[in-house]
Amino acid sequence: MSEQDKLSKEDMKRVENYLSSGFNETDRKPFRGLVLLGIIWSVVAVLGGISWYIGQHAGFL
């Protein structure tokens, strides 16, 4: 970036005021990786069970 593309001090102050105002902040719950892993494992297990059931009744297993 060249020197001309940078914001002036006044514009930079406006940007900092807007970002620090909290207007766009949302409260979120903490990320729970183990819950996500459990959900994914459950879905894979259910799909695997369905495919085993279909294979059993189709005569492939």
N, C-alpha and C positions, 0 to 999 in steps of 0.2 A: 504494500500500500504506500502511496506517496503521501507527502505531508499535507496535500490539499484535501485528501479524503477524510482526515481526522476531524472529530467534532470540536467545536469551539468550547471554551470553558463554560459558557452559559448553557450551551446545549448539553454538555456532559453533566452539569449540575441538575438540569431537568431530568435527565435519564436516571441519575442516581436517586433523586427524590421519588420518581415513579417506582423504581424497583424496590426501594426501601419502604414504600407506603403499605405494602401487603395487600394490594388490591387483587392480585391474581393468585394469592396463596390459597391452597386448600389443605385442610387437615386430613392426613391419611393415617391408616393403621400401619404398624410396622410390617415389613415383608416377612412372611413365614414360609421359608423354603421347604421345611419338612411337611407342611400341610399340602403344598403344591406337589411335592414328590408323592405323597400318599394318594392324592387325587389321580395323578397320572398313572401310578401303579395300579390303582383300582380299575381305571378305564381299560388299561392293557389287559388286566386279568379277566375282566368281563368279556372283552372282545375275544380273547384267547379261549375262554370257556364256550362262547357261542360258536367259534370256528371248530372247536373240538366236537361239540354236539352235532354240528352240520356234517362234519367228516365222518362221525360215528354212524349216523343214520344214512349217509349216502354210500357207505360201504368202503370208504377209503382207509379206515382205521380198523 
